[in-house]
Amino acid sequence: MRLATYGLYYTVRNLEAGRLAAEKALAGAEEAMRVAKLSYELGMITLENLTERETAVAEAKK
């Protein structure tokens, strides 16, 4: 029983760490998309570049 409890504890910790990493990745992707939108509006990047950032956000949300 004790071993199973330790196993579950470490599983939960690893899942929490993974969740935090995913949240940081999403925040980074959203910031990159925000900057890309502004850059697109200023004519500094192409629509393709903006679409790549939108795709990165969608992937980070999975």
Secondary structure, DSSP 8 states (H G I E B T S, - for coil): -HHHHHHHHHHHHHHHHHHHHHHHHHHHHHHHHHHHHHHHHTTSS-HHHHHHHHHHHHHHH-
